[in-house]
Amino acid sequence: MLQFEITQSGQAREVKVESDDVIIGRHNERTAVGLDLTPDDLVSRTHARVWRAAGEVRIEDLDSRAGTFVNGEKLEAPQVLRPGEVITLGETQLTLKTTLPDRRKRNAPSGTRNPKRKRPLKPRPQPAPKESPDPLPDNTSVGLHVELSFDGKTRLEVFGRDEIFIGRKHPEVDISLDLSGDLLVSRTHARIWQTRSICWVEDLGSTHGTLVNGGAIDGACVVNTADKVQIGSTLIRVWHVAPTDMTQGDTAAVVAEDKKVPLTEPQSVRGGSGFPELDSYPVYKEEDYRYYLPGERSAPEVEAVMKSRKSPMGRIRTTHVCSLDEPFTEGEVASALMKILPDLPTQLDAHADADAMSNWLVKQLPDWLPSIKRAALFAIHHDTGRVRVRAHVPSLNAAMSDMLAHRVLEGRAGYAWVQVSKKESVRRLSTHSGLYVPLICAGLELGVLCVEDTDAEAEFSAGDLAALMVIGQLASLAWGSRSVSGA
């Protein structure tokens, strides 16, 4: 049980929550909220999570729009929350009061130990033993491989998805790996996922914790085949098998030094591209994203940075592609767009600077293509090596798959995409489909134009993609000319 003091509009009230794991936000149809802060509109529908584990209360932000603050400092990662500390969400303040034991602990016989207090958490797991790990099973199936050892028996499970939840059968959570036979496993115990074949494991506030090489983890960490993950009494090894042809096209594409590739055609990368074609792409919500220069996109350079990234907020899969030099006919372009095309260059040039032009453009896009519900222009800042939102509608923090965005730039092509199914990724985006098109002028990469449709089962057509490609090319010319002139 957790107890909070909530202050809204100058009035305070105390609330006791009959749970050790609480989602804080506003009432919504998708997620059960344990602490409803309606009517504070600055609070996201699933804003933050507070839970008790190993005798401590912890808090994390759930990719909220306005952020979560503890004692005035923005929460960047899960941390311990102590009684008396002030949490700020939107215009609401919460203070954690003394945590209360649940009824089972109050009625427990004298001398009964609380397993949550038995073992303090360690910040990082111990390194894997130096001896060679056991050889992997002879199974080349594409997907997430999980080898389990329990009660003297070993078995292998292969999942054709990038994220799985481990626990015991649960009415509200899709448990991918059911360990009901192990009584030390919590209902929602841990999560395992992969990004670029780098595997991660995260404890989800379980009663007995998740151990890696004998050390309890606090949050998420990278694991490889030499690491031994322990969940309850079950030992686990995890690895990912990617499609064998995933990078062959990029690795084989080595261009002679004296051969010039047209700026509208895909730019080859020596040593294999760090942004190959994937079955699905992770989506992250960050203040800005790293920009990889065209000469610094080899697989080894990108992998070194990607290992530090944690769980994405969802995944998307491409459905259509359209290259910059691909010809189009009037029939592929929406009729509404054909009406505005003749005047569009003049309208773009009419704005005082690139910021004004970008804001005008994203506001106009839903009028030209009605299926667009959200639009964002991500600009490349070459001086800092970062990619940031320059303009977006509505006023929500825009999310992006920077891996797909770099593929758009490198391949000189636009992509249509849809969100993957719930069976492939439990984490769901608030949008269903979208388009990414490159903004490139005279070979200079300026940014990426991204639009989305939030309607369920919505999907952009090849014609929609062709239309946005035309708009993107005209915007690139207007933007690029200003960059050259210094405007």
C-alpha positions in Angstrom: 0.0 0.0 0.0 1.2 3.5 -0.9 0.0 6.8 0.6 0.2 10.2 -1.1 -0.7 13.8 -0.4 -2.1 15.4 -3.6 -2.2 19.2 -4.0 -4.3 20.6 -6.9 -5.4 24.2 -7.2 -4.1 25.0 -3.7 -6.1 22.2 -2.0 -4.5 19.1 -0.5 -5.9 15.7 0.1 -4.5 12.3 1.1 -5.0 9.2 -0.9 -4.1 5.6 0.0 -3.6 3.2 -2.9 -4.1 -0.5 -2.2 -1.2 -1.6 -4.4 2.6 -1.6 -4.5 2.7 -0.7 -8.1 0.7 2.4 -9.3 0.3 4.1 -12.7 -0.3 7.8 -12.3 -2.1 9.7 -15.0 -5.6 10.5 -16.2 -8.5 8.1 -16.9 -8.2 6.5 -20.4 -9.5 3.5 -22.3 -6.2 1.9 -22.8 -4.4 1.7 -19.5 -5.7 1.2 -15.9 -4.7 4.3 -13.9 -4.3 3.7 -10.2 -4.0 7.4 -9.3 -6.2 9.6 -11.5 -5.1 13.3 -11.6 -8.0 14.5 -13.7 -8.7 17.4 -14.5 -5.1 18.5 -14.8 -4.7 18.5 -18.6 -0.9 18.9 -18.4 -0.8 15.3 -16.9 -0.4 12.7 -19.6 -2.9 9.8 -19.6 -0.1 7.4 -18.5 2.3 9.9 -17.0 4.4 8.1 -14.3 4.8 4.9 -12.4 5.5 4.4 -8.6 6.3 1.0 -7.2 7.8 -0.7 -4.3 10.7 -3.2 -4.8 13.3 -4.7 -2.4 12.1 -2.5 0.5 12.4 0.8 -1.6 9.8 2.9 -3.4 10.9 3.9 -6.9 9.5 6.2 -9.5 9.9 6.5 -13.3 8.5 8.7 -16.0 6.4 6.9 -18.7 7.4 9.1 -21.7 5.0 11.8 -20.5 4.5 15.0 -22.5 5.4 17.5 -19.7 7.9 15.3 -17.8 8.1 14.2 -14.2 10.0 16.3 -11.6 11.2 15.2 -8.1 12.1 18.0 -5.8 12.3 20.3 -8.8 14.6 18.2 -10.9 13.4 16.5 -14.1 13.4 12.7 -13.9 15.6 11.2 -16.6 15.7 7.6 -15.3 14.0 5.5 -12.6 15.1 6.5 -9.1 14.4 5.9 -5.4 11.6 8.0 -4.0 11.7 8.8 -0.2 8.9 9.9 2.1 8.5 13.7 2.0 9.9 14.2 -1.5 7.7 16.3 -3.8 6.7 15.0 -7.2 5.4 17.5 -9.8 3.3 16.3 -12.7 1.8 19.0 -14.8 0.2 21.5 -12.3 -0.2 18.8 -9.6 2.1 18.1 -6.7 2.3 14.8 -4.9 4.2 14.0 -1.7 5.0 10.4 -0.8 3.9 9.8 2.8 5.0 6.9 5.0 4.6 3.7 3.0 2.2 1.3 4.6 2.7 -2.5 4.7 0.0 -4.6 3.0 -2.4 -6.8 5.0 -0.4 -9.9 4.4 2.6 -8.4 6.1 0.5 -7.0 9.0 -1.0 -10.5 9.7 2.2 -12.4 9.1 3.5 -14.5 12.0 6.2 -12.8 14.2 9.6 -13.3 12.7 8.5 -13.8 9.1 11.0 -12.2 6.8 10.0 -9.9 4.0 11.7 -11.2 0.8 11.7 -7.7 -0.6 14.1 -6.6 2.1 16.3 -9.7 1.9 18.6 -8.4 -0.9 19.7 -4.9 -1.7 19.8 -3.9 -5.3 23.1 -3.5 -7.1 23.5 -0.8 -9.7 25.0 -3.1 -12.3 25.3 -6.9 -12.7 28.6 -8.6 -12.3 30.5 -9.3 -15.6 30.0 -12.6 -17.2 32.4 -15.4 -16.3 35.6 -15.6 -18.4 35.2 -19.2 -19.3 33.7 -20.0 -22.7 29.8 -20.1 -22.6 28.0 -23.2 -23.6 27.5 -23.5 -27.4 24.2 -22.2 -28.7 21.6 -24.7 -29.8 21.6 -25.5 -33.5 18.6 -23.3 -34.4 18.8 -20.6 -37.0 15.2 -19.5 -36.9 14.9 -15.7 -37.1 13.7 -14.1 -33.9 14.4 -13.7 -30.2 15.8 -16.9 -28.7 15.3 -17.7 -25.0 16.9 -20.8 -23.5 15.4 -21.8 -20.1 16.8 -24.2 -17.5 14.4 -25.2 -14.6 14.2 -28.2 -12.4 17.0 -30.0 -14.3 15.4 -29.5 -17.7 16.4 -27.2 -20.5 14.3 -26.0 -23.4 14.5 -23.3 -26.1 11.7 -20.9 -27.0 11.9 -18.7 -30.2 9.7 -15.7 -30.6 9.1 -13.9 -33.9 8.9 -10.5 -32.2 11.3 -8.0 -30.8 9.9 -7.8 -27.2 8.6 -10.3 -24.7 7.2 -10.2 -21.2 8.1 -12.9 -18.7 5.9 -13.9 -15.7 2.9 -16.0 -14.8 -0.5 -16.0 -16.5 -2.0 -12.5 -16.1 -5.5 -11.3 -17.0 -4.4 -7.9 -18.2 -0.9 -8.4 -19.5 0.1 -10.5 -22.6 2.7 -12.8 -20.9 4.8 -14.2 -23.7 6.8 -16.6 -21.6 4.6 -18.2 -18.8 6.7 -19.5 -15.9 3.7 -20.5 -13.7 5.6 -23.6 -12.6 8.1 -21.4 -10.8 6.5 -20.0 -7.7 9.3 -17.4 -7.2 8.3 -15.7 -10.5 6.0 -12.6 -10.2 3.0 -12.2 -12.5 4.8 -9.5 -14.5 8.3 -10.2 -13.6 10.7 -9.0 -16.4 10.8 -7.8 -20.0 13.3 -8.8 -22.7 13.7 -7.0 -26.0 16.2 -6.5 -28.8 17.3 -3.6 -30.9 19.7 -4.2 -33.8 20.2 -7.7 -32.3 21.4 -6.2 -29.0 19.4 -7.9 -26.3 18.2 -6.1 -23.1 16.6 -7.4 -19.9 14.6 -5.3 -17.4 13.1 -6.1 -14.1 9.5 -4.9 -13.7 9.5 -4.4 -10.0 9.2 -8.1 -9.2 9.1 -9.4 -5.6 12.3 -11.5 -5.8 14.1 -9.4 -8.4 16.0 -10.3 -11.7 19.6 -11.4 -11.4 22.3 -11.2 -14.1 25.4 -13.2 -13.4 24.3 -13.4 -9.7 23.8 -9.7 -9.2 20.3 -8.1 -9.0 19.6 -5.5 -11.7 18.0 -2.1 -11.1 16.3 -1.1 -14.4 17.6 -2.5 -17.7 20.9 -3.8 -18.9 22.4 -5.4 -22.0 22.9 -9.1 -22.0 24.7 -11.5 -24.3 25.0 -15.3 -24.6 27.7 -15.4 -21.9 25.4 -13.8 -19.3 23.2 -15.9 -17.0 19.8 -14.3 -16.3 17.9 -15.7 -13.3 14.2 -15.2 -12.9 12.9 -17.0 -9.8 14.5 -20.4 -9.9 14.8 -20.3 -13.8 18.1 -19.7 -15.5 17.9 -18.0 -18.9 20.2 -17.2 -21.8 19.0 -14.9 -24.5 20.1 -14.0 -28.0 18.7 -12.7 -31.3 19.0 -14.2 -34.8 18.6 -11.6 -37.6 17.7 -12.4 -41.2 20.9 -13.5 -42.9 20.3 -11.1 -45.9 19.6 -8.1 -43.7 22.8 -6.3 -44.4 24.2 -8.1 -47.4 23.0 -5.5 -49.9 24.7 -2.7 -47.9 27.9 -4.6 -47.1 28.4 -5.6 -50.7 27.8 -2.1 -52.0 31.3 -0.7 -52.1 31.8 2.1 -54.6 35.2 2.9 -56.2 36.7 6.2 -55.1 36.5 7.7 -58.5 32.9 6.8 -59.1 30.5 9.6 -58.4 27.0 8.6 -57.3 24.2 11.1 -58.3 22.9 12.9 -55.2 19.4 11.6 -55.8 20.5 8.0 -55.6 21.4 5.9 -52.5 24.8 6.7 -51.0 26.9 3.6 -50.4 28.7 3.1 -47.1 32.0 1.3 -46.7 32.1 -1.5 -44.2 28.3 -2.0 -44.3 25.6 0.5 -43.6 24.7 1.1 -39.9 21.1 1.7 -41.2 20.2 -1.4 -43.2 16.7 -2.4 -44.2 15.0 -4.0 -41.2 11.8 -5.9 -40.7 10.7 -3.3 -38.2 12.2 -0.1 -36.8 12.1 1.1 -33.1 10.5 4.5 -32.3 12.0 6.7 -29.6 10.7 10.0 -28.0 13.7 12.1 -27.2 14.5 15.9 -27.0 16.9 15.4 -29.9 18.6 12.6 -31.8 22.1 12.0 -32.9 22.9 12.8 -36.5 25.3 10.6 -38.3 27.3 12.2 -41.1 27.2 10.4 -44.5 30.8 9.2 -44.0 30.2 8.0 -40.4 27.3 5.5 -41.0 29.2 2.2 -41.0 27.8 -0.6 -38.9 30.6 -0.6 -36.3 30.3 3.2 -35.7 26.5 3.0 -35.3 26.5 -0.2 -33.2 28.8 1.4 -30.6 26.2 4.1 -29.9 23.1 1.9 -30.2 24.3 -0.3 -27.3 23.6 2.6 -24.9 19.9 2.9 -25.9 17.1 1.3 -23.9 13.6 0.3 -24.7 11.8 1.9 -27.6 8.2 3.2 -27.1 7.0 1.1 -30.1 7.9 -0.3 -33.5 6.9 0.4 -37.1 7.1 -1.5 -40.4 7.5 0.0 -43.8 4.8 -0.6 -46.5 5.7 1.6 -49.5 8.9 3.3 -50.8 9.4 6.1 -53.3 12.9 7.3 -54.4 13.7 10.9 -55.1 14.4 10.3 -58.7 11.3 8.1 -59.3 9.0 9.7 -61.8 5.3 10.2 -60.9 2.1 10.9 -62.8 -0.7 13.2 -61.9 -2.9 10.2 -61.0 -0.7 9.3 -58.1 -1.0 12.6 -56.5 -4.1 13.7 -54.6 -6.3 16.0 -56.6 -6.2 18.6 -53.8 -2.4 18.7 -54.0 -2.5 19.3 -57.8 -4.5 22.5 -57.1 -1.9 24.0 -54.8 1.3 22.8 -56.6 1.6 25.7 -59.0 1.6 28.3 -56.2 3.5 26.3 -53.6 7.0 27.6 -54.5 5.9 31.2 -54.2 4.1 30.5 -50.9 7.2 28.8 -49.4 9.4 31.7 -50.5 7.1 34.3 -49.0 8.1 33.5 -45.4 10.8 35.5 -43.6 12.9 32.6 -42.5 13.2 28.9 -42.3 11.3 28.7 -39.0 8.3 30.6 -40.3 8.3 28.5 -43.5 8.5 25.3 -41.5 5.6 26.2 -39.1 3.4 27.3 -42.0 4.1 24.0 -43.9 3.2 21.6 -41.1 0.0 23.5 -40.4 -1.0 23.3 -44.1 -0.3 19.6 -44.6 -3.6 18.3 -43.0 -5.5 20.6 -45.4 -3.8 19.2 -48.4 -3.9 15.5 -47.3 -6.8 15.0 -44.9 -5.5 11.7 -43.6 -2.7 13.6 -41.9 -3.5 14.1 -38.2 0.0 15.0 -37.0 3.0 16.6 -38.8 6.5 17.4 -37.8 9.6 18.7 -39.5 12.8 17.4 -38.0 15.8 19.6 -38.8 19.5 18.6 -38.9 21.8 20.9 -36.9 25.1 20.3 -38.6 27.0 22.5 -36.0 26.0 20.3 -33.1 25.4 17.0 -34.9 21.8 16.7 -33.6 18.4 16.3 -35.2 15.6 18.4 -33.5 12.0 19.2 -34.1 11.8 22.6 -35.9 7.9 22.6 -36.3 5.1 20.3 -35.4 1.3 20.1 -35.0 -0.4 19.5 -32.7 1.6 20.8 -29.7 2.7 17.3 -28.6 6.2 16.1 -28.2 6.9 14.4 -31.5 8.4 10.9 -31.6 10.5 9.5 -34.4 12.4 6.4 -35.5 15.8 7.9 -36.1 16.9 4.6 -37.6 14.3 4.8 -40.3 15.0 8.6 -40.7 18.7 7.9 -41.4 17.7 5.2 -43.9 15.4 7.8 -45.6 18.4 10.2 -45.9 20.9 7.6 -46.9 18.7 5.8 -49.4 17.4 9.1 -50.9 13.8 7.7 -50.6 10.6 8.2 -48.7 8.8 5.5 -46.8 5.2 4.8 -45.7 4.9 2.7 -42.5 2.4 1.2 -40.1 2.6 0.2 -36.5 3.5 -3.5 -35.9 0.8 -5.7 -34.3 0.4 -6.1 -30.6 1.7 -9.6 -30.8 5.0 -8.2 -32.0 5.3 -5.3 -29.6 3.3 -4.9 -26.4 4.3 -1.3 -26.2 1.8 0.7 -28.3 2.2 4.1 -30.1 -0.6 6.6 -30.0 -0.5 6.7 -33.8 -1.1 3.9 -36.4 0.6 4.9 -39.7 2.8 7.5 -41.2 5.2 8.8 -43.9 8.8 9.9 -43.7 10.3 11.8 -46.6 13.9 13.2 -47.0 14.6 17.0 -47.2 17.8 17.3 -49.3 19.0 20.2 -51.4 22.0 20.0 -53.7 23.3 17.0 -51.7 23.0 18.7 -48.3 20.8 16.8 -45.9 18.5 19.3 -44.2 16.1 17.0 -42.3 13.1 14.7 -42.5 9.4 15.5 -42.9 7.2 13.2 -40.9 3.4 12.9 -40.9 1.1 10.5 -39.0 -2.5 9.2 -38.9 -3.9 8.3 -35.5 -7.0 6.4 -36.8 -7.0 2.7 -36.0 -6.3 0.6 -39.0 -5.4 3.6 -41.1 -2.7 3.3 -43.7 -1.2 5.8 -46.2 -1.2 4.8 -49.8 1.7 4.9 -52.3 -0.1 8.0 -53.8 0.0 9.8 -50.5 3.7 9.1 -50.2 4.3 10.4 -53.8 2.4 13.6 -52.9 4.4 14.2 -49.8 7.7 13.6 -51.7 6.7 16.4 -54.1 6.0 18.7 -51.2 9.2 17.7 -49.5 11.3 18.4 -52.6 9.8 21.9 -53.1 10.3 22.7 -49.3 13.9 21.5 -49.6 14.6 23.9 -52.5 13.1 26.8 -50.6 14.9 25.9 -47.4 18.2 25.1 -49.1 18.3 28.4 -51.0 17.9 30.3 -47.7 20.8 28.3 -46.2 23.0 29.2 -49.1 22.0 32.9 -48.9 22.4 33.0 -45.1 18.7 33.9 -44.5 
